[in-house]
Amino acid sequence: MSVPVYRRNRASSAADSAAEPAPFGLATRPENAGYSEGKEAMQFLVRLHRFSRALLDRGWRRLSRLVELTIRLVFAARIPADADIDPTVHFSHNALAVVVTKRARIGPRCQIGMHVLLGSRWPLEGGPRLEADVVVHAGAKIIGPITVGQGSVIGANAVVLEDIPPRSLAVGVPAVVKKAGIRIEDYRIPADIGERD
């Protein structure tokens, strides 16, 4: 049994892209989304985060925290407005039990599984930085001011405590690089997954 995927028609997409930008960064189709034509590019969860961030940037901290609380209650995730999250990031299962530190930076087209922790490591300053096209599988913990290089994959339940070079597969506790020079296309969740039987 296939899962229906609702597509927007091309005429409305073209009209939307020609319109003025949405207030508070709530645009529904960010550039370079990396998703197939017709697929909604930005998750509602990510829109809520951007709205919370926009409120924080305007000095409306209490309203921003209210949106954060909504994310926590509705999605069972802690994603603070202070975290720098690209609009093309995709959270699997709507970020179920994902915890992100306010100092984390998540780059374009990253895919984050459920039960992932992007946390700080006291007394070190800063949080994890995921470069573009990183895939983090369920239950992984990325802790401290470290960088996961572009196009890398973090295996399920891995605990990452050191920098991971670009295009690497890291697994284990603590995580070690098991494979270098990987093709991220072999590890990404396809955008059209809902269209398959």
C-alpha positions in Angstrom: 0.0 0.0 0.0 1.5 3.3 -1.0 1.3 6.5 1.1 -0.2 9.4 -0.8 2.0 12.4 -1.4 0.1 15.6 -2.1 1.8 17.8 -4.7 1.3 21.5 -5.3 0.7 22.3 -8.9 3.5 24.1 -10.8 1.4 27.2 -11.5 0.8 27.9 -7.8 4.5 27.2 -7.0 5.6 29.7 -9.6 3.2 32.3 -8.2 4.4 31.6 -4.7 8.0 32.1 -5.7 7.3 35.4 -7.4 5.4 36.7 -4.4 7.1 38.8 -1.7 8.9 36.9 1.1 6.8 35.7 4.0 7.1 37.6 7.3 9.2 36.1 10.1 11.1 33.8 7.7 8.1 31.5 7.2 8.6 31.0 3.4 7.4 27.5 2.4 9.9 26.8 -0.4 13.4 27.9 0.4 16.0 28.0 -2.4 18.3 25.0 -2.8 15.9 22.8 -0.8 17.3 19.6 -2.3 13.8 18.0 -2.5 12.0 16.9 -5.6 9.6 19.2 -7.5 6.2 19.2 -5.9 7.4 18.1 -2.4 6.9 20.5 0.4 10.4 21.6 1.2 10.2 22.9 4.7 8.7 20.9 7.6 6.2 22.6 9.8 8.5 22.0 12.7 11.3 23.9 11.0 8.9 26.7 10.2 8.0 27.0 13.9 11.7 27.1 14.8 12.3 29.9 12.2 9.3 31.8 13.6 10.6 31.4 17.1 14.0 32.6 15.9 12.5 35.6 14.2 10.7 36.6 17.4 13.9 36.3 19.4 15.8 38.4 16.8 13.2 41.1 17.2 13.6 41.1 21.0 10.3 39.3 21.8 11.9 36.7 24.0 8.7 35.6 25.9 6.8 35.0 22.6 9.8 33.1 21.3 9.9 30.9 24.3 6.2 30.2 24.0 6.8 28.9 20.4 9.7 26.8 21.8 7.3 25.4 24.4 4.8 24.6 21.6 7.5 22.6 19.8 8.3 20.8 23.0 4.7 19.8 23.7 3.6 19.0 20.2 6.7 17.3 18.8 8.4 16.1 22.1 11.5 17.9 20.9 13.7 20.6 22.4 14.8 22.9 19.6 15.7 26.4 21.0 15.3 29.5 19.0 19.0 30.3 19.5 20.1 27.2 17.5 21.1 28.0 13.9 19.2 25.6 11.7 19.0 25.9 7.9 15.5 25.8 6.5 16.3 22.8 4.3 17.0 20.5 7.3 14.8 17.5 7.6 13.9 15.9 10.9 12.7 12.3 10.6 9.5 11.5 12.5 9.1 15.2 13.2 12.1 15.3 15.5 10.6 12.9 18.1 12.8 13.2 21.3 15.5 15.3 19.5 17.4 17.6 21.8 19.5 20.5 20.3 21.6 22.9 22.3 21.2 26.5 21.6 24.8 26.7 20.3 24.3 24.0 17.6 24.6 24.9 13.9 22.9 22.6 11.4 23.8 23.2 7.7 21.8 22.8 4.5 20.1 19.6 3.6 21.0 17.7 6.8 18.8 14.8 7.8 18.4 14.2 11.6 16.9 11.0 13.0 14.7 10.6 16.0 16.2 10.6 19.6 19.3 12.5 18.4 21.2 14.7 20.8 23.2 17.7 19.6 24.6 18.8 23.0 27.2 20.9 24.7 30.0 19.5 26.7 30.8 21.4 29.8 33.2 23.1 30.5 33.9 23.5 26.8 32.3 26.5 25.0 30.1 26.0 22.0 28.0 23.3 20.4 28.2 20.9 17.5 28.3 22.1 13.9 27.0 20.0 11.1 28.1 21.1 7.7 26.0 20.6 4.6 24.4 17.2 3.7 25.2 15.4 6.9 23.0 12.4 7.9 22.6 11.7 11.6 20.8 8.4 12.3 18.5 7.6 15.2 19.9 7.8 18.8 23.2 9.4 17.8 24.8 11.8 20.3 27.1 14.6 19.0 28.5 16.3 22.0 30.7 19.4 22.4 32.1 22.1 20.1 32.9 19.7 17.2 32.4 19.7 13.5 30.9 17.0 11.4 32.2 17.5 7.9 30.1 17.9 4.7 28.5 14.8 3.4 29.3 12.6 6.4 27.1 10.0 8.0 26.8 9.3 11.8 25.5 5.8 12.5 22.7 4.9 14.9 23.5 5.3 18.6 27.0 6.6 17.9 28.6 8.9 20.4 30.6 11.6 18.6 33.2 13.4 20.8 35.7 14.5 18.1 35.6 16.2 14.7 34.5 14.0 11.8 36.2 14.7 8.4 34.0 15.3 5.3 32.5 12.4 3.4 33.1 9.9 6.3 31.0 7.2 8.0 31.3 7.3 11.8 29.9 4.6 14.1 30.4 3.3 17.6 30.9 4.5 21.2 32.9 6.6 21.0 32.5 7.1 17.3 35.3 6.3 15.0 35.5 6.7 11.2 34.9 3.3 9.6 34.8 4.5 6.0 36.2 7.6 4.2 35.4 9.1 0.8 31.7 8.0 0.9 29.0 9.2 -1.5 26.3 10.9 0.6 23.7 10.0 -2.1 24.1 6.3 -1.0 23.0 7.2 2.5 20.4 9.9 2.2 16.7 9.2 2.6 15.2 9.7 -0.8 12.9 12.7 -1.2 10.3 10.6 -3.0 10.1 7.9 -0.3 6.4 8.4 0.1 5.7 7.8 -3.6 7.1 4.3 -3.5 5.1 1.1 -3.0 
